[in-house]
Amino acid sequence: MDIEKVTLNPTGKFKHPKDVLAERSLTHEQKTQILKRWEYDARELEVAEEENMGGDSPSILGEILDALRSLNVKVDTEHSPPTKQG
């Protein structure tokens, strides 16, 4: 598996964030990197949707954040960043 390629485009390899968690060939750090990139992409899509430029796909940001939490990655949902991208 080309980690750089998968990190840049998680949906090219995985259908759901839980699939990243189930991939045994990935280290904790690699899973975190992939999910963090996926989180960024999901936030970008939400911005586009707010500007009426989004697609028809439902947001999976919640699933991504849950996957990050299951890896014990701190996810701060109490404080709003200055932008959706953080």
Backbone as JSON Lines, residues from 0, in Angstrom:
{"i":0,"aa":"M","n":[0.84,-1.17,0.0],"ca":[0.0,0.0,0.0],"c":[0.89,1.24,0.0]}
{"i":1,"aa":"D","n":[0.6,2.17,-0.87],"ca":[1.35,3.42,-0.95],"c":[0.75,4.4,0.08]}
{"i":2,"aa":"I","n":[1.41,4.53,1.22],"ca":[0.9,5.33,2.33],"c":[0.71,6.79,1.94]}
{"i":3,"aa":"E","n":[1.66,7.35,1.2],"ca":[1.54,8.75,0.79],"c":[0.29,8.96,-0.06]}
{"i":4,"aa":"K","n":[0.07,8.06,-0.99],"ca":[-1.1,8.16,-1.87],"c":[-2.4,8.01,-1.08]}
{"i":5,"aa":"V","n":[-2.43,7.06,-0.17],"ca":[-3.63,6.83,0.64],"c":[-3.87,8.02,1.57]}
{"i":6,"aa":"T","n":[-2.81,8.59,2.11],"ca":[-2.97,9.74,3.0],"c":[-3.53,10.94,2.24]}
{"i":7,"aa":"L","n":[-3.11,11.13,1.02],"ca":[-3.62,12.25,0.22],"c":[-5.05,12.04,-0.26]}
{"i":8,"aa":"N","n":[-5.45,10.78,-0.41],"ca":[-6.8,10.48,-0.89],"c":[-7.34,9.24,-0.18]}
{"i":9,"aa":"P","n":[-7.75,9.41,1.09],"ca":[-8.23,8.25,1.85],"c":[-9.41,7.53,1.2]}
{"i":10,"aa":"T","n":[-10.29,8.28,0.54],"ca":[-11.47,7.64,-0.05],"c":[-11.14,6.83,-1.29]}
{"i":11,"aa":"G","n":[-9.92,6.95,-1.79],"ca":[-9.49,6.12,-2.9],"c":[-9.24,4.68,-2.47]}
{"i":12,"aa":"K","n":[-9.02,4.48,-1.19],"ca":[-8.73,3.15,-0.65],"c":[-9.8,2.66,0.33]}
{"i":13,"aa":"F","n":[-10.38,3.58,1.1],"ca":[-11.31,3.22,2.16],"c":[-12.69,3.82,1.92]}
{"i":14,"aa":"K","n":[-13.72,3.02,2.2],"ca":[-15.1,3.51,2.06],"c":[-15.57,4.23,3.32]}
{"i":15,"aa":"H","n":[-15.11,3.74,4.48],"ca":[-15.55,4.28,5.76],"c":[-14.34,4.46,6.68]}
{"i":16,"aa":"P","n":[-14.39,5.43,7.59],"ca":[-13.3,5.62,8.53],"c":[-12.98,4.36,9.34]}
{"i":17,"aa":"K","n":[-14.0,3.57,9.65],"ca":[-13.75,2.35,10.43],"c":[-12.88,1.36,9.65]}
{"i":18,"aa":"D","n":[-12.87,1.47,8.32],"ca":[-12.02,0.6,7.51],"c":[-10.54,0.92,7.73]}
{"i":19,"aa":"V","n":[-10.25,2.18,8.0],"ca":[-8.87,2.57,8.32],"c":[-8.45,1.89,9.62]}
{"i":20,"aa":"L","n":[-9.34,1.91,10.59],"ca":[-9.05,1.28,11.88],"c":[-8.8,-0.22,11.74]}
{"i":21,"aa":"A","n":[-9.51,-0.85,10.84],"ca":[-9.42,-2.31,10.67],"c":[-8.2,-2.74,9.88]}
{"i":22,"aa":"E","n":[-7.55,-1.81,9.19],"ca":[-6.39,-2.16,8.35],"c":[-5.18,-2.5,9.23]}
{"i":23,"aa":"R","n":[-4.84,-3.76,9.26],"ca":[-3.76,-4.24,10.14],"c":[-2.37,-3.85,9.67]}
{"i":24,"aa":"S","n":[-2.21,-3.53,8.41],"ca":[-0.88,-3.2,7.91],"c":[-0.46,-1.77,8.24]}
{"i":25,"aa":"L","n":[-1.37,-0.97,8.81],"ca":[-1.06,0.41,9.14],"c":[-0.69,0.56,10.61]}
{"i":26,"aa":"T","n":[0.28,1.44,10.88],"ca":[0.64,1.75,12.26],"c":[-0.38,2.75,12.83]}
{"i":27,"aa":"H","n":[-0.33,2.93,14.12],"ca":[-1.19,3.91,14.79],"c":[-0.97,5.3,14.16]}
{"i":28,"aa":"E","n":[0.26,5.65,13.96],"ca":[0.61,6.96,13.39],"c":[0.05,7.11,11.97]}
{"i":29,"aa":"Q","n":[0.17,6.07,11.17],"ca":[-0.35,6.12,9.8],"c":[-1.88,6.25,9.79]}
{"i":30,"aa":"K","n":[-2.54,5.5,10.65],"ca":[-4.0,5.6,10.75],"c":[-4.4,7.02,11.14]}
{"i":31,"aa":"T","n":[-3.68,7.58,12.1],"ca":[-3.97,8.94,12.54],"c":[-3.77,9.93,11.41]}
{"i":32,"aa":"Q","n":[-2.69,9.81,10.66],"ca":[-2.43,10.71,9.54],"c":[-3.54,10.63,8.49]}
{"i":33,"aa":"I","n":[-3.93,9.42,8.17],"ca":[-4.98,9.22,7.15],"c":[-6.3,9.83,7.62]}
{"i":34,"aa":"L","n":[-6.66,9.56,8.87],"ca":[-7.93,10.08,9.39],"c":[-7.89,11.59,9.55]}
{"i":35,"aa":"K","n":[-6.76,12.15,9.92],"ca":[-6.65,13.61,10.03],"c":[-6.82,14.26,8.66]}
{"i":36,"aa":"R","n":[-6.24,13.66,7.62],"ca":[-6.41,14.2,6.28],"c":[-7.88,14.09,5.85]}
{"i":37,"aa":"W","n":[-8.49,12.96,6.17],"ca":[-9.89,12.74,5.82],"c":[-10.76,13.77,6.55]}
{"i":38,"aa":"E","n":[-10.4,14.06,7.8],"ca":[-11.13,15.08,8.57],"c":[-11.02,16.44,7.86]}
{"i":39,"aa":"Y","n":[-9.83,16.79,7.45],"ca":[-9.63,18.06,6.74],"c":[-10.49,18.1,5.47]}
{"i":40,"aa":"D","n":[-10.46,17.03,4.71],"ca":[-11.25,16.97,3.47],"c":[-12.74,17.1,3.77]}
{"i":41,"aa":"A","n":[-13.22,16.45,4.82],"ca":[-14.64,16.52,5.18],"c":[-15.03,17.94,5.59]}
{"i":42,"aa":"R","n":[-14.13,18.6,6.29],"ca":[-14.41,19.99,6.67],"c":[-14.45,20.9,5.44]}
{"i":43,"aa":"E","n":[-13.56,20.65,4.5],"ca":[-13.57,21.43,3.25],"c":[-14.89,21.24,2.51]}
{"i":44,"aa":"L","n":[-15.39,20.01,2.48],"ca":[-16.68,19.75,1.83],"c":[-17.82,20.47,2.53]}
{"i":45,"aa":"E","n":[-17.76,20.54,3.86],"ca":[-18.8,21.25,4.59],"c":[-18.79,22.74,4.25]}
{"i":46,"aa":"V","n":[-17.61,23.31,4.1],"ca":[-17.51,24.71,3.7],"c":[-18.12,24.9,2.32]}
{"i":47,"aa":"A","n":[-17.79,24.01,1.41],"ca":[-18.33,24.1,0.05],"c":[-19.86,23.98,0.06]}
{"i":48,"aa":"E","n":[-20.37,23.09,0.88],"ca":[-21.82,22.91,0.96],"c":[-22.5,24.17,1.51]}
{"i":49,"aa":"E","n":[-21.87,24.81,2.49],"ca":[-22.43,26.04,3.03],"c":[-22.47,27.15,1.98]}
{"i":50,"aa":"E","n":[-21.57,27.07,1.02],"ca":[-21.51,28.07,-0.04],"c":[-22.25,27.59,-1.29]}
{"i":51,"aa":"N","n":[-23.09,26.57,-1.11],"ca":[-23.9,26.0,-2.19],"c":[-23.05,25.44,-3.34]}
{"i":52,"aa":"M","n":[-21.9,24.9,-3.0],"ca":[-21.04,24.29,-4.0],"c":[-20.77,22.82,-3.7]}
{"i":53,"aa":"G","n":[-21.51,22.27,-2.76],"ca":[-21.26,20.89,-2.35],"c":[-21.93,19.88,-3.25]}
{"i":54,"aa":"G","n":[-21.59,18.64,-2.99],"ca":[-22.2,17.54,-3.72],"c":[-23.39,16.98,-2.96]}
{"i":55,"aa":"D","n":[-23.79,15.81,-3.36],"ca":[-24.93,15.17,-2.73],"c":[-24.53,14.2,-1.63]}
{"i":56,"aa":"S","n":[-23.25,14.06,-1.37],"ca":[-22.77,13.1,-0.38],"c":[-23.01,13.62,1.04]}
{"i":57,"aa":"P","n":[-23.52,12.78,1.92],"ca":[-23.68,13.21,3.31],"c":[-22.32,13.31,4.0]}
{"i":58,"aa":"S","n":[-22.22,14.2,4.96],"ca":[-20.97,14.38,5.69],"c":[-20.7,13.17,6.59]}
{"i":59,"aa":"I","n":[-19.45,12.74,6.59],"ca":[-19.06,11.65,7.48],"c":[-18.08,12.14,8.54]}
{"i":60,"aa":"L","n":[-18.09,13.46,8.76],"ca":[-17.17,14.04,9.73],"c":[-17.32,13.38,11.1]}
{"i":61,"aa":"G","n":[-18.55,13.13,11.52],"ca":[-18.77,12.47,12.82],"c":[-18.11,11.11,12.9]}
{"i":62,"aa":"E","n":[-18.21,10.34,11.83],"ca":[-17.57,9.01,11.79],"c":[-16.05,9.13,11.88]}
{"i":63,"aa":"I","n":[-15.52,10.13,11.2],"ca":[-14.07,10.35,11.21],"c":[-13.61,10.72,12.62]}
{"i":64,"aa":"L","n":[-14.33,11.63,13.25],"ca":[-13.97,12.05,14.61],"c":[-14.08,10.88,15.59]}
{"i":65,"aa":"D","n":[-15.1,10.05,15.43],"ca":[-15.23,8.85,16.27],"c":[-14.04,7.91,16.08]}
{"i":66,"aa":"A","n":[-13.61,7.74,14.84],"ca":[-12.46,6.87,14.55],"c":[-11.2,7.44,15.2]}
{"i":67,"aa":"L","n":[-11.02,8.75,15.12],"ca":[-9.85,9.37,15.76],"c":[-9.89,9.18,17.27]}
{"i":68,"aa":"R","n":[-11.07,9.34,17.85],"ca":[-11.22,9.13,19.3],"c":[-10.87,7.69,19.69]}
{"i":69,"aa":"S","n":[-11.25,6.75,18.85],"ca":[-10.97,5.35,19.17],"c":[-9.47,5.06,19.13]}
{"i":70,"aa":"L","n":[-8.72,5.93,18.45],"ca":[-7.25,5.82,18.45],"c":[-6.63,6.64,19.58]}
{"i":71,"aa":"N","n":[-7.49,7.19,20.45],"ca":[-7.06,8.04,21.55],"c":[-6.4,9.33,21.07]}
{"i":72,"aa":"V","n":[-6.86,9.83,19.93],"ca":[-6.39,11.11,19.42],"c":[-7.34,12.16,19.97]}
{"i":73,"aa":"K","n":[-6.77,13.19,20.57],"ca":[-7.6,14.24,21.16],"c":[-8.34,14.99,20.07]}
{"i":74,"aa":"V","n":[-9.66,15.04,20.2],"ca":[-10.51,15.76,19.27],"c":[-11.24,16.83,20.07]}
{"i":75,"aa":"D","n":[-10.94,18.08,19.81],"ca":[-11.54,19.19,20.55],"c":[-12.8,19.66,19.84]}
{"i":76,"aa":"T","n":[-13.94,19.28,20.38],"ca":[-15.21,19.7,19.78],"c":[-15.87,20.82,20.58]}
{"i":77,"aa":"E","n":[-15.24,21.23,21.69],"ca":[-15.82,22.29,22.52],"c":[-15.44,23.68,22.05]}
{"i":78,"aa":"H","n":[-14.3,23.82,21.41],"ca":[-13.85,25.12,20.95],"c":[-13.92,25.2,19.44]}
{"i":79,"aa":"S","n":[-14.49,26.27,18.96],"ca":[-14.62,26.44,17.51],"c":[-13.34,27.07,16.98]}
{"i":80,"aa":"P","n":[-12.78,26.49,15.93],"ca":[-11.62,27.1,15.3],"c":[-12.04,28.33,14.52]}
{"i":81,"aa":"P","n":[-11.1,29.19,14.14],"ca":[-11.45,30.37,13.35],"c":[-12.04,30.02,12.0]}
{"i":82,"aa":"T","n":[-11.69,28.86,11.49],"ca":[-12.27,28.35,10.25],"c":[-12.64,26.89,10.46]}
{"i":83,"aa":"K","n":[-13.42,26.33,9.58],"ca":[-13.79,24.93,9.72],"c":[-12.58,24.01,9.58]}
{"i":84,"aa":"Q","n":[-11.54,24.48,8.92],"ca":[-10.36,23.66,8.73],"c":[-9.48,23.63,9.97]}
{"i":85,"aa":"G","n":[-9.78,24.44,10.94],"ca":[-9.01,24.47,12.17],"c":[-7.96,25.51,12.07]}
